[in-house]
């Protein structure tokens, strides 16, 4: 399964509701993620642009997109960002494919052509 980084920023209204009724939202997402064939790895509260940072495993990018859409459609979030994560071995495989794909940057193409 592929891993995805989720970054979520809550609206002021959502923060107000959670302050009045504190709750662990990672528990609320476990079932929807599992219903999409995934697994919740871990979630943290954070400071900065995003309020919640988490890692989930999903069977494919369509399932990850579906989960992100469901979060965004709920109305409690001002921002939802989903980033695919590559393992070290996947990154190495991507580098090898990049080296063999035949792409030439514009600067190198101009130099090679004279």
Biopython code that builds the backbone (N, CA, C, O; Angstrom):
import numpy as np
from Bio.PDB.StructureBuilder import StructureBuilder

atoms = [
    (1, "UNK", "N", (0.842, -1.187, 0.000)),
    (1, "UNK", "CA", (0.000, 0.000, 0.000)),
    (1, "UNK", "C", (0.881, 1.242, 0.000)),
    (1, "UNK", "O", (2.002, 1.227, 0.509)),
    (2, "UNK", "N", (0.365, 2.293, -0.568)),
    (2, "UNK", "CA", (1.094, 3.558, -0.632)),
    (2, "UNK", "C", (0.801, 4.403, 0.609)),
    (2, "UNK", "O", (-0.293, 4.347, 1.171)),
    (3, "UNK", "N", (1.795, 5.182, 1.023)),
    (3, "UNK", "CA", (1.632, 6.080, 2.174)),
    (3, "UNK", "C", (1.361, 7.491, 1.685)),
    (3, "UNK", "O", (1.866, 7.914, 0.645)),
    (4, "UNK", "N", (0.549, 8.217, 2.457)),
    (4, "UNK", "CA", (0.189, 9.593, 2.136)),
    (4, "UNK", "C", (0.288, 10.451, 3.382)),
    (4, "UNK", "O", (-0.133, 10.051, 4.468)),
    (5, "UNK", "N", (0.850, 11.634, 3.209)),
    (5, "UNK", "CA", (0.891, 12.630, 4.274)),
    (5, "UNK", "C", (-0.363, 13.480, 4.155)),
    (5, "UNK", "O", (-0.642, 14.031, 3.090)),
    (6, "UNK", "N", (-1.122, 13.590, 5.240)),
    (6, "UNK", "CA", (-2.299, 14.456, 5.278)),
    (6, "UNK", "C", (-1.995, 15.662, 6.147)),
    (6, "UNK", "O", (-1.477, 15.525, 7.255)),
    (7, "UNK", "N", (-2.318, 16.835, 5.644)),
    (7, "UNK", "CA", (-2.165, 18.071, 6.395)),
    (7, "UNK", "C", (-3.520, 18.773, 6.369)),
    (7, "UNK", "O", (-4.075, 19.045, 5.304)),
    (8, "UNK", "N", (-4.034, 19.057, 7.550)),
    (8, "UNK", "CA", (-5.376, 19.610, 7.666)),
    (8, "UNK", "C", (-5.344, 20.869, 8.517)),
    (8, "UNK", "O", (-4.742, 20.892, 9.591)),
    (9, "UNK", "N", (-5.994, 21.908, 8.029)),
    (9, "UNK", "CA", (-6.168, 23.140, 8.797)),
    (9, "UNK", "C", (-7.646, 23.310, 9.121)),
    (9, "UNK", "O", (-8.483, 23.309, 8.218)),
    (10, "UNK", "N", (-7.970, 23.455, 10.387)),
    (10, "UNK", "CA", (-9.364, 23.610, 10.810)),
    (10, "UNK", "C", (-9.845, 25.046, 10.664)),
    (10, "UNK", "O", (-9.049, 25.985, 10.694)),
    (11, "UNK", "N", (-11.143, 25.205, 10.507)),
    (11, "UNK", "CA", (-11.759, 26.531, 10.517)),
    (11, "UNK", "C", (-11.850, 27.006, 11.975)),
    (11, "UNK", "O", (-11.783, 26.190, 12.895)),
    (12, "UNK", "N", (-12.003, 28.317, 12.190)),
    (12, "UNK", "CA", (-12.208, 28.803, 13.558)),
    (12, "UNK", "C", (-13.435, 28.167, 14.221)),
    (12, "UNK", "O", (-13.429, 27.905, 15.423)),
    (13, "UNK", "N", (-14.475, 27.922, 13.438)),
    (13, "UNK", "CA", (-15.685, 27.310, 13.982)),
    (13, "UNK", "C", (-15.413, 25.878, 14.459)),
    (13, "UNK", "O", (-15.930, 25.452, 15.492)),
    (14, "UNK", "N", (-14.607, 25.153, 13.706)),
    (14, "UNK", "CA", (-14.269, 23.786, 14.115)),
    (14, "UNK", "C", (-13.453, 23.803, 15.402)),
    (14, "UNK", "O", (-13.684, 22.988, 16.296)),
    (15, "UNK", "N", (-12.486, 24.741, 15.500)),
    (15, "UNK", "CA", (-11.700, 24.849, 16.735)),
    (15, "UNK", "C", (-12.598, 25.183, 17.916)),
    (15, "UNK", "O", (-12.435, 24.622, 19.000)),
    (16, "UNK", "N", (-13.539, 26.090, 17.713)),
    (16, "UNK", "CA", (-14.461, 26.457, 18.793)),
    (16, "UNK", "C", (-15.252, 25.236, 19.271)),
    (16, "UNK", "O", (-15.410, 25.023, 20.473)),
    (17, "UNK", "N", (-15.738, 24.451, 18.336)),
    (17, "UNK", "CA", (-16.502, 23.249, 18.695)),
    (17, "UNK", "C", (-15.626, 22.255, 19.454)),
    (17, "UNK", "O", (-16.082, 21.639, 20.417)),
    (18, "UNK", "N", (-14.362, 22.094, 19.023)),
    (18, "UNK", "CA", (-13.483, 21.129, 19.695)),
    (18, "UNK", "C", (-13.030, 21.617, 21.066)),
    (18, "UNK", "O", (-12.809, 20.809, 21.968)),
    (19, "UNK", "N", (-12.893, 22.915, 21.229)),
    (19, "UNK", "CA", (-12.539, 23.450, 22.548)),
    (19, "UNK", "C", (-13.682, 23.209, 23.529)),
    (19, "UNK", "O", (-13.456, 22.889, 24.696)),
    (20, "UNK", "N", (-14.918, 23.367, 23.039)),
    (20, "UNK", "CA", (-16.075, 23.139, 23.903)),
    (20, "UNK", "C", (-16.361, 21.648, 24.113)),
    (20, "UNK", "O", (-16.989, 21.271, 25.102)),
    (21, "UNK", "N", (-15.908, 20.813, 23.198)),
    (21, "UNK", "CA", (-16.096, 19.369, 23.306)),
    (21, "UNK", "C", (-14.824, 18.686, 22.798)),
    (21, "UNK", "O", (-14.802, 18.178, 21.678)),
    (22, "UNK", "N", (-13.751, 18.672, 23.624)),
    (22, "UNK", "CA", (-12.479, 18.093, 23.173)),
    (22, "UNK", "C", (-12.644, 16.639, 22.711)),
    (22, "UNK", "O", (-13.344, 15.838, 23.330)),
    (23, "UNK", "N", (-11.977, 16.341, 21.613)),
    (23, "UNK", "CA", (-12.071, 14.995, 21.063)),
    (23, "UNK", "C", (-10.845, 14.658, 20.221)),
    (23, "UNK", "O", (-10.178, 15.544, 19.688)),
    (24, "UNK", "N", (-10.564, 13.374, 20.113)),
    (24, "UNK", "CA", (-9.466, 12.874, 19.303)),
    (24, "UNK", "C", (-10.009, 12.603, 17.907)),
    (24, "UNK", "O", (-10.660, 11.581, 17.690)),
    (25, "UNK", "N", (-9.757, 13.492, 16.963)),
    (25, "UNK", "CA", (-10.293, 13.342, 15.612)),
    (25, "UNK", "C", (-9.634, 12.201, 14.844)),
    (25, "UNK", "O", (-10.187, 11.737, 13.846)),
    (26, "UNK", "N", (-8.473, 11.741, 15.284)),
    (26, "UNK", "CA", (-7.867, 10.595, 14.589)),
    (26, "UNK", "C", (-8.766, 9.367, 14.732)),
    (26, "UNK", "O", (-8.798, 8.517, 13.842)),
    (27, "UNK", "N", (-9.491, 9.269, 15.839)),
    (27, "UNK", "CA", (-10.425, 8.158, 16.018)),
    (27, "UNK", "C", (-11.586, 8.262, 15.033)),
    (27, "UNK", "O", (-12.104, 7.243, 14.575)),
    (28, "UNK", "N", (-11.995, 9.482, 14.706)),
    (28, "UNK", "CA", (-13.125, 9.695, 13.797)),
    (28, "UNK", "C", (-12.793, 9.346, 12.352)),
    (28, "UNK", "O", (-13.694, 9.065, 11.561)),
    (29, "UNK", "N", (-11.516, 9.361, 12.000)),
    (29, "UNK", "CA", (-11.159, 9.070, 10.609)),
    (29, "UNK", "C", (-10.786, 7.609, 10.378)),
    (29, "UNK", "O", (-10.672, 7.168, 9.235)),
    (30, "UNK", "N", (-10.599, 6.867, 11.448)),
    (30, "UNK", "CA", (-10.161, 5.472, 11.314)),
    (30, "UNK", "C", (-11.125, 4.650, 10.453)),
    (30, "UNK", "O", (-10.689, 3.980, 9.517)),
    (31, "UNK", "N", (-12.413, 4.689, 10.750)),
    (31, "UNK", "CA", (-13.386, 3.889, 10.008)),
    (31, "UNK", "C", (-13.480, 4.312, 8.542)),
    (31, "UNK", "O", (-13.452, 3.444, 7.670)),
    (32, "UNK", "N", (-13.590, 5.617, 8.229)),
    (32, "UNK", "CA", (-13.631, 5.988, 6.804)),
    (32, "UNK", "C", (-12.388, 5.542, 6.036)),
    (32, "UNK", "O", (-12.500, 5.080, 4.900)),
    (33, "UNK", "N", (-11.205, 5.674, 6.637)),
    (33, "UNK", "CA", (-9.979, 5.229, 5.972)),
    (33, "UNK", "C", (-10.036, 3.723, 5.738)),
    (33, "UNK", "O", (-9.709, 3.253, 4.648)),
    (34, "UNK", "N", (-10.444, 2.974, 6.739)),
    (34, "UNK", "CA", (-10.543, 1.516, 6.599)),
    (34, "UNK", "C", (-11.603, 1.126, 5.573)),
    (34, "UNK", "O", (-11.424, 0.155, 4.839)),
    (35, "UNK", "N", (-12.717, 1.881, 5.515)),
    (35, "UNK", "CA", (-13.756, 1.604, 4.527)),
    (35, "UNK", "C", (-13.239, 1.779, 3.095)),
    (35, "UNK", "O", (-13.770, 1.179, 2.160)),
    (36, "UNK", "N", (-12.210, 2.599, 2.931)),
    (36, "UNK", "CA", (-11.592, 2.812, 1.623)),
    (36, "UNK", "C", (-10.424, 1.854, 1.388)),
    (36, "UNK", "O", (-9.711, 1.974, 0.392)),
    (37, "UNK", "N", (-10.230, 0.914, 2.294)),
    (37, "UNK", "CA", (-9.180, -0.086, 2.142)),
    (37, "UNK", "C", (-7.841, 0.328, 2.717)),
    (37, "UNK", "O", (-6.827, -0.321, 2.465)),
    (38, "UNK", "N", (-7.830, 1.420, 3.500)),
    (38, "UNK", "CA", (-6.573, 1.939, 4.035)),
    (38, "UNK", "C", (-6.366, 1.641, 5.506)),
    (38, "UNK", "O", (-7.105, 0.884, 6.135)),
    (39, "UNK", "N", (-5.310, 2.284, 6.028)),
    (39, "UNK", "CA", (-4.944, 2.115, 7.434)),
    (39, "UNK", "C", (-4.348, 3.421, 7.944)),
    (39, "UNK", "O", (-3.525, 4.042, 7.271)),
    (40, "UNK", "N", (-4.770, 3.833, 9.137)),
    (40, "UNK", "CA", (-4.219, 5.031, 9.770)),
    (40, "UNK", "C", (-2.920, 4.644, 10.455)),
    (40, "UNK", "O", (-2.898, 3.732, 11.281)),
    (41, "UNK", "N", (-1.841, 5.330, 10.118)),
    (41, "UNK", "CA", (-0.561, 5.065, 10.787)),
    (41, "UNK", "C", (-0.445, 5.897, 12.053)),
    (41, "UNK", "O", (-0.303, 5.352, 13.148)),
    (42, "UNK", "N", (-0.507, 7.222, 11.907)),
    (42, "UNK", "CA", (-0.342, 8.084, 13.074)),
    (42, "UNK", "C", (-0.773, 9.507, 12.743)),
    (42, "UNK", "O", (-0.686, 9.937, 11.593)),
    (43, "UNK", "N", (-1.245, 10.245, 13.764)),
    (43, "UNK", "CA", (-1.624, 11.647, 13.610)),
    (43, "UNK", "C", (-1.067, 12.478, 14.751)),
    (43, "UNK", "O", (-0.915, 11.992, 15.871)),
    (44, "UNK", "N", (-0.765, 13.731, 14.459)),
    (44, "UNK", "CA", (-0.256, 14.668, 15.445)),
    (44, "UNK", "C", (-0.978, 15.995, 15.314)),
    (44, "UNK", "O", (-1.388, 16.381, 14.219)),
    (45, "UNK", "N", (-1.136, 16.699, 16.439)),
    (45, "UNK", "CA", (-1.502, 18.115, 16.396)),
    (45, "UNK", "C", (-0.227, 18.878, 16.082)),
    (45, "UNK", "O", (0.857, 18.470, 16.499)),
    (46, "UNK", "N", (-0.341, 19.975, 15.353)),
    (46, "UNK", "CA", (0.852, 20.718, 14.973)),
    (46, "UNK", "C", (0.569, 22.217, 15.014)),
    (46, "UNK", "O", (-0.580, 22.644, 15.128)),
    (47, "UNK", "N", (1.626, 22.998, 14.921)),
    (47, "UNK", "CA", (1.523, 24.452, 14.868)),
    (47, "UNK", "C", (1.948, 24.884, 13.474)),
    (47, "UNK", "O", (2.730, 24.199, 12.814)),
    (48, "UNK", "N", (1.434, 26.017, 13.030)),
    (48, "UNK", "CA", (1.836, 26.521, 11.721)),
    (48, "UNK", "C", (0.657, 26.564, 10.772)),
    (48, "UNK", "O", (-0.475, 26.823, 11.180)),
    (49, "UNK", "N", (0.930, 26.307, 9.503)),
    (49, "UNK", "CA", (-0.103, 26.389, 8.476)),
    (49, "UNK", "C", (-1.176, 25.319, 8.627)),
    (49, "UNK", "O", (-2.321, 25.519, 8.223)),
    (50, "UNK", "N", (-0.803, 24.185, 9.210)),
    (50, "UNK", "CA", (-1.745, 23.082, 9.371)),
    (50, "UNK", "C", (-1.857, 22.710, 10.835)),
    (50, "UNK", "O", (-0.887, 22.802, 11.588)),
    (51, "UNK", "N", (-3.056, 22.286, 11.236)),
    (51, "UNK", "CA", (-3.338, 21.965, 12.633)),
    (51, "UNK", "C", (-3.169, 20.483, 12.954)),
    (51, "UNK", "O", (-2.876, 20.110, 14.090)),
    (52, "UNK", "N", (-3.357, 19.655, 11.950)),
    (52, "UNK", "CA", (-3.236, 18.206, 12.095)),
    (52, "UNK", "C", (-2.330, 17.702, 10.984)),
    (52, "UNK", "O", (-2.470, 18.094, 9.826)),
    (53, "UNK", "N", (-1.408, 16.837, 11.346)),
    (53, "UNK", "CA", (-0.526, 16.172, 10.380)),
    (53, "UNK", "C", (-0.690, 14.676, 10.615)),
    (53, "UNK", "O", (-0.662, 14.220, 11.758)),
    (54, "UNK", "N", (-0.861, 13.911, 9.543)),
    (54, "UNK", "CA", (-1.017, 12.478, 9.716)),
    (54, "UNK", "C", (-0.488, 11.704, 8.536)),
    (54, "UNK", "O", (-0.282, 12.245, 7.450)),
    (55, "UNK", "N", (-0.271, 10.417, 8.773)),
    (55, "UNK", "CA", (0.160, 9.510, 7.717)),
    (55, "UNK", "C", (-0.838, 8.368, 7.666)),
    (55, "UNK", "O", (-1.145, 7.733, 8.675)),
    (56, "UNK", "N", (-1.337, 8.124, 6.458)),
    (56, "UNK", "CA", (-2.233, 6.994, 6.232)),
    (56, "UNK", "C", (-1.686, 6.157, 5.092)),
    (56, "UNK", "O", (-0.979, 6.666, 4.222)),
    (57, "UNK", "N", (-2.009, 4.885, 5.096)),
    (57, "UNK", "CA", (-1.714, 4.014, 3.969)),
    (57, "UNK", "C", (-3.021, 3.789, 3.232)),
    (57, "UNK", "O", (-4.049, 3.492, 3.841)),
    (58, "UNK", "N", (-2.971, 3.935, 1.908)),
    (58, "UNK", "CA", (-4.157, 3.725, 1.085)),
    (58, "UNK", "C", (-3.790, 2.793, -0.064)),
    (58, "UNK", "O", (-2.636, 2.761, -0.490)),
    (59, "UNK", "N", (-4.766, 2.032, -0.571)),
    (59, "UNK", "CA", (-4.463, 1.078, -1.631)),
    (59, "UNK", "C", (-4.088, 1.736, -2.958)),
    (59, "UNK", "O", (-3.387, 1.133, -3.770)),
    (60, "UNK", "N", (-4.550, 2.968, -3.185)),
    (60, "UNK", "CA", (-4.264, 3.644, -4.447)),
    (60, "UNK", "C", (-4.572, 5.130, -4.319)),
    (60, "UNK", "O", (-5.147, 5.574, -3.325)),
    (61, "UNK", "N", (-4.178, 5.895, -5.344)),
    (61, "UNK", "CA", (-4.368, 7.354, -5.291)),
    (61, "UNK", "C", (-5.837, 7.743, -5.379)),
    (61, "UNK", "O", (-6.217, 8.791, -4.858)),
    (62, "UNK", "N", (-6.668, 6.938, -6.016)),
    (62, "UNK", "CA", (-8.101, 7.247, -6.081)),
    (62, "UNK", "C", (-8.705, 7.187, -4.682)),
    (62, "UNK", "O", (-9.499, 8.052, -4.312)),
    (63, "UNK", "N", (-8.335, 6.175, -3.905)),
    (63, "UNK", "CA", (-8.838, 6.064, -2.530)),
    (63, "UNK", "C", (-8.337, 7.223, -1.665)),
    (63, "UNK", "O", (-9.086, 7.760, -0.849)),
    (64, "UNK", "N", (-7.069, 7.608, -1.845)),
    (64, "UNK", "CA", (-6.521, 8.744, -1.097)),
    (64, "UNK", "C", (-7.253, 10.027, -1.476)),
    (64, "UNK", "O", (-7.570, 10.839, -0.607)),
    (65, "UNK", "N", (-7.523, 10.217, -2.763)),
    (65, "UNK", "CA", (-8.262, 11.404, -3.214)),
    (65, "UNK", "C", (-9.683, 11.401, -2.665)),
    (65, "UNK", "O", (-10.194, 12.446, -2.262)),
    (66, "UNK", "N", (-10.321, 10.243, -2.647)),
    (66, "UNK", "CA", (-11.680, 10.142, -2.115)),
    (66, "UNK", "C", (-11.726, 10.555, -0.646)),
    (66, "UNK", "O", (-12.636, 11.267, -0.222)),
    (67, "UNK", "N", (-10.743, 10.103, 0.122)),
    (67, "UNK", "CA", (-10.705, 10.477, 1.537)),
    (67, "UNK", "C", (-10.490, 11.979, 1.691)),
    (67, "UNK", "O", (-11.151, 12.615, 2.512)),
    (68, "UNK", "N", (-9.575, 12.552, 0.915)),
    (68, "UNK", "CA", (-9.331, 13.998, 0.972)),
    (68, "UNK", "C", (-10.588, 14.783, 0.603)),
    (68, "UNK", "O", (-10.911, 15.787, 1.238)),
    (69, "UNK", "N", (-11.286, 14.321, -0.416)),
    (69, "UNK", "CA", (-12.534, 14.982, -0.824)),
    (69, "UNK", "C", (-13.575, 14.932, 0.287)),
    (69, "UNK", "O", (-14.269, 15.916, 0.540)),
    (70, "UNK", "N", (-13.680, 13.785, 0.947)),
    (70, "UNK", "CA", (-14.644, 13.645, 2.044)),
    (70, "UNK", "C", (-14.323, 14.611, 3.177)),
    (70, "UNK", "O", (-15.224, 15.234, 3.739)),
    (71, "UNK", "N", (-13.034, 14.737, 3.513)),
    (71, "UNK", "CA", (-12.633, 15.682, 4.559)),
    (71, "UNK", "C", (-12.970, 17.108, 4.142)),
    (71, "UNK", "O", (-13.566, 17.862, 4.912)),
    (72, "UNK", "N", (-12.591, 17.472, 2.934)),
    (72, "UNK", "CA", (-12.817, 18.840, 2.456)),
    (72, "UNK", "C", (-14.298, 19.173, 2.376)),
    (72, "UNK", "O", (-14.693, 20.307, 2.651)),
    (73, "UNK", "N", (-15.118, 18.206, 2.005)),
    (73, "UNK", "CA", (-16.553, 18.445, 1.860)),
    (73, "UNK", "C", (-17.271, 18.582, 3.194)),
    (73, "UNK", "O", (-18.403, 19.063, 3.245)),
    (74, "UNK", "N", (-16.618, 18.161, 4.278)),
    (74, "UNK", "CA", (-17.255, 18.206, 5.590)),
    (74, "UNK", "C", (-17.480, 19.610, 6.134)),
    (74, "UNK", "O", (-18.361, 19.819, 6.968)),
    (75, "UNK", "N", (-16.689, 20.574, 5.666)),
    (75, "UNK", "CA", (-16.878, 21.956, 6.075)),
    (75, "UNK", "C", (-16.116, 22.393, 7.313)),
    (75, "UNK", "O", (-16.120, 23.581, 7.633)),
    (76, "UNK", "N", (-15.462, 21.481, 8.024)),
    (76, "UNK", "CA", (-14.747, 21.843, 9.240)),
    (76, "UNK", "C", (-13.298, 22.236, 8.971)),
    (76, "UNK", "O", (-12.595, 22.698, 9.870)),
    (77, "UNK", "N", (-12.855, 22.048, 7.723)),
    (77, "UNK", "CA", (-11.458, 22.308, 7.394)),
    (77, "UNK", "C", (-11.331, 23.472, 6.416)),
    (77, "UNK", "O", (-12.082, 23.572, 5.446)),
    (78, "UNK", "N", (-10.374, 24.341, 6.688)),
    (78, "UNK", "CA", (-10.094, 25.452, 5.777)),
    (78, "UNK", "C", (-9.082, 25.045, 4.727)),
    (78, "UNK", "O", (-8.969, 25.691, 3.685)),
    (79, "UNK", "N", (-8.334, 23.959, 4.998)),
    (79, "UNK", "CA", (-7.326, 23.464, 4.062)),
    (79, "UNK", "C", (-7.118, 21.975, 4.276)),
    (79, "UNK", "O", (-7.062, 21.496, 5.409)),
    (80, "UNK", "N", (-7.004, 21.250, 3.165)),
    (80, "UNK", "CA", (-6.681, 19.819, 3.202)),
    (80, "UNK", "C", (-5.633, 19.590, 2.125)),
    (80, "UNK", "O", (-5.840, 19.935, 0.961)),
    (81, "UNK", "N", (-4.521, 19.012, 2.516)),
    (81, "UNK", "CA", (-3.443, 18.734, 1.573)),
    (81, "UNK", "C", (-3.040, 17.274, 1.719)),
    (81, "UNK", "O", (-2.792, 16.797, 2.827)),
    (82, "UNK", "N", (-2.976, 16.569, 0.593)),
    (82, "UNK", "CA", (-2.589, 15.159, 0.579)),
    (82, "UNK", "C", (-1.360, 15.011, -0.306)),
    (82, "UNK", "O", (-1.379, 15.404, -1.473)),
    (83, "UNK", "N", (-0.297, 14.447, 0.246)),
    (83, "UNK", "CA", (0.966, 14.297, -0.476)),
    (83, "UNK", "C", (1.362, 12.831, -0.510)),
    (83, "UNK", "O", (1.504, 12.205, 0.540)),
    (84, "UNK", "N", (1.543, 12.269, -1.713)),
    (84, "UNK", "CA", (2.032, 10.894, -1.783)),
    (84, "UNK", "C", (3.462, 10.813, -1.237)),
    (84, "UNK", "O", (4.273, 11.708, -1.477)),
    (85, "UNK", "N", (3.761, 9.755, -0.514)),
    (85, "UNK", "CA", (5.092, 9.550, 0.051)),
    (85, "UNK", "C", (5.734, 8.332, -0.599)),
    (85, "UNK", "O", (5.086, 7.299, -0.766)),
    (86, "UNK", "N", (6.996, 8.452, -0.963)),
    (86, "UNK", "CA", (7.742, 7.332, -1.531)),
    (86, "UNK", "C", (8.701, 6.776, -0.484)),
    (86, "UNK", "O", (9.328, 7.534, 0.256)),
    (87, "UNK", "N", (8.812, 5.470, -0.426)),
    (87, "UNK", "CA", (9.824, 4.861, 0.428)),
    (87, "UNK", "C", (11.188, 5.129, -0.203)),
    (87, "UNK", "O", (11.265, 5.573, -1.349)),
    (88, "UNK", "N", (12.259, 4.862, 0.534)),
    (88, "UNK", "CA", (13.606, 5.048, -0.022)),
    (88, "UNK", "C", (13.809, 4.201, -1.265)),
    (88, "UNK", "O", (14.377, 4.670, -2.251)),
    (89, "UNK", "N", (13.350, 2.962, -1.227)),
    (89, "UNK", "CA", (13.533, 2.089, -2.399)),
    (89, "UNK", "C", (12.711, 2.586, -3.586)),
    (89, "UNK", "O", (13.167, 2.506, -4.727)),
    (90, "UNK", "N", (11.511, 3.096, -3.334)),
    (90, "UNK", "CA", (10.709, 3.667, -4.422)),
    (90, "UNK", "C", (11.382, 4.911, -4.993)),
    (90, "UNK", "O", (11.364, 5.132, -6.204)),
    (91, "UNK", "N", (11.972, 5.715, -4.126)),
    (91, "UNK", "CA", (12.692, 6.898, -4.583)),
    (91, "UNK", "C", (13.874, 6.532, -5.461)),
    (91, "UNK", "O", (14.114, 7.168, -6.487)),
    (92, "UNK", "N", (14.620, 5.494, -5.053)),
    (92, "UNK", "CA", (15.745, 5.024, -5.870)),
    (92, "UNK", "C", (15.267, 4.501, -7.226)),
    (92, "UNK", "O", (15.892, 4.752, -8.256)),
    (93, "UNK", "N", (14.159, 3.777, -7.210)),
    (93, "UNK", "CA", (13.599, 3.267, -8.464)),
    (93, "UNK", "C", (13.190, 4.431, -9.370)),
    (93, "UNK", "O", (13.420, 4.384, -10.579)),
    (94, "UNK", "N", (12.591, 5.467, -8.799)),
    (94, "UNK", "CA", (12.202, 6.644, -9.581)),
    (94, "UNK", "C", (13.429, 7.342, -10.162)),
    (94, "UNK", "O", (13.408, 7.779, -11.312)),
    (95, "UNK", "N", (14.503, 7.448, -9.365)),
    (95, "UNK", "CA", (15.731, 8.082, -9.862)),
    (95, "UNK", "C", (16.303, 7.314, -11.047)),
    (95, "UNK", "O", (16.740, 7.915, -12.029)),
    (96, "UNK", "N", (16.300, 5.986, -10.955)),
    (96, "UNK", "CA", (16.815, 5.161, -12.049)),
    (96, "UNK", "C", (15.967, 5.324, -13.303)),
    (96, "UNK", "O", (16.501, 5.407, -14.409)),
    (97, "UNK", "N", (14.651, 5.372, -13.136)),
    (97, "UNK", "CA", (13.771, 5.576, -14.284)),
    (97, "UNK", "C", (13.969, 6.964, -14.881)),
    (97, "UNK", "O", (13.939, 7.130, -16.101)),
    (98, "UNK", "N", (14.173, 7.960, -14.020)),
    (98, "UNK", "CA", (14.408, 9.326, -14.502)),
    (98, "UNK", "C", (15.679, 9.382, -15.340)),
    (98, "UNK", "O", (15.721, 10.042, -16.378)),
    (99, "UNK", "N", (16.711, 8.685, -14.879)),
    (99, "UNK", "CA", (17.987, 8.688, -15.598)),
    (99, "UNK", "C", (17.861, 8.041, -16.969)),
    (99, "UNK", "O", (18.590, 8.406, -17.892)),
    (100, "UNK", "N", (16.950, 7.089, -17.117)),
    (100, "UNK", "CA", (16.832, 6.341, -18.366)),
    (100, "UNK", "C", (15.701, 6.809, -19.280)),
    (100, "UNK", "O", (15.516, 6.247, -20.360)),
    (101, "UNK", "N", (14.945, 7.822, -18.872)),
    (101, "UNK", "CA", (13.747, 8.185, -19.645)),
    (101, "UNK", "C", (14.042, 8.997, -20.903)),
    (101, "UNK", "O", (13.180, 9.094, -21.776)),
    (102, "UNK", "N", (15.233, 9.582, -21.023)),
    (102, "UNK", "CA", (15.572, 10.313, -22.238)),
    (102, "UNK", "C", (15.283, 11.803, -22.201)),
    (102, "UNK", "O", (15.506, 12.494, -23.195)),
    (103, "UNK", "N", (14.794, 12.316, -21.084)),
    (103, "UNK", "CA", (14.519, 13.758, -20.994)),
    (103, "UNK", "C", (15.824, 14.541, -20.966)),
    (103, "UNK", "O", (16.771, 14.166, -20.274)),
    (104, "UNK", "N", (15.864, 15.628, -21.724)),
    (104, "UNK", "CA", (17.020, 16.528, -21.738)),
    (104, "UNK", "C", (16.529, 17.930, -21.370)),
    (104, "UNK", "O", (15.660, 18.479, -22.047)),
    (105, "UNK", "N", (17.081, 18.510, -20.299)),
    (105, "UNK", "CA", (16.695, 19.879, -19.939)),
    (105, "UNK", "C", (17.011, 20.844, -21.084)),
    (105, "UNK", "O", (17.908, 20.585, -21.885)),
    (106, "UNK", "N", (16.295, 21.923, -21.158)),
    (106, "UNK", "CA", (16.436, 22.866, -22.262)),
    (106, "UNK", "C", (17.872, 23.382, -22.389)),
    (106, "UNK", "O", (18.363, 23.550, -23.505)),
    (107, "UNK", "N", (18.551, 23.634, -21.275)),
    (107, "UNK", "CA", (19.926, 24.110, -21.320)),
    (107, "UNK", "C", (20.860, 23.094, -21.944)),
    (107, "UNK", "O", (21.751, 23.459, -22.712)),
    (108, "UNK", "N", (20.669, 21.831, -21.625)),
    (108, "UNK", "CA", (21.521, 20.780, -22.188)),
    (108, "UNK", "C", (21.181, 20.534, -23.652)),
    (108, "UNK", "O", (22.075, 20.249, -24.449)),
    (109, "UNK", "N", (19.908, 20.639, -24.021)),
    (109, "UNK", "CA", (19.519, 20.430, -25.413)),
    (109, "UNK", "C", (20.131, 21.503, -26.302)),
    (109, "UNK", "O", (20.596, 21.207, -27.403)),
    (110, "UNK", "N", (20.135, 22.742, -25.833)),
    (110, "UNK", "CA", (20.685, 23.845, -26.626)),
    (110, "UNK", "C", (22.197, 23.678, -26.783)),
    (110, "UNK", "O", (22.743, 23.938, -27.855)),
    (111, "UNK", "N", (22.870, 23.246, -25.721)),
    (111, "UNK", "CA", (24.331, 23.064, -25.783)),
    (111, "UNK", "C", (24.683, 21.895, -26.713)),
    (111, "UNK", "O", (25.645, 21.966, -27.478)),
    (112, "UNK", "N", (23.896, 20.829, -26.635)),
    (112, "UNK", "CA", (24.195, 19.653, -27.450)),
    (112, "UNK", "C", (23.980, 19.948, -28.935)),
    (112, "UNK", "O", (24.665, 19.395, -29.796)),
    (113, "UNK", "N", (23.017, 20.829, -29.218)),
    (113, "UNK", "CA", (22.701, 21.134, -30.612)),
    (113, "UNK", "C", (23.637, 22.152, -31.229)),
    (113, "UNK", "O", (23.579, 22.392, -32.435)),
    (114, "UNK", "N", (24.484, 22.745, -30.437)),
    (114, "UNK", "CA", (25.456, 23.646, -31.016)),
    (114, "UNK", "C", (25.206, 25.014, -30.589)),
    (114, "UNK", "O", (25.933, 25.927, -30.981)),
]
sb = StructureBuilder()
sb.init_structure("model")
sb.init_model(0)
sb.init_chain("A")
sb.init_seg("    ")
for serial, (resi, resn, name, xyz) in enumerate(atoms, 1):
    if name == "N":
        sb.init_residue(resn, " ", resi, " ")
    sb.init_atom(name, np.array(xyz, "f"), 0.0, 1.0, " ", f" {name:<3s}", serial, name[0])
structure = sb.get_structure()
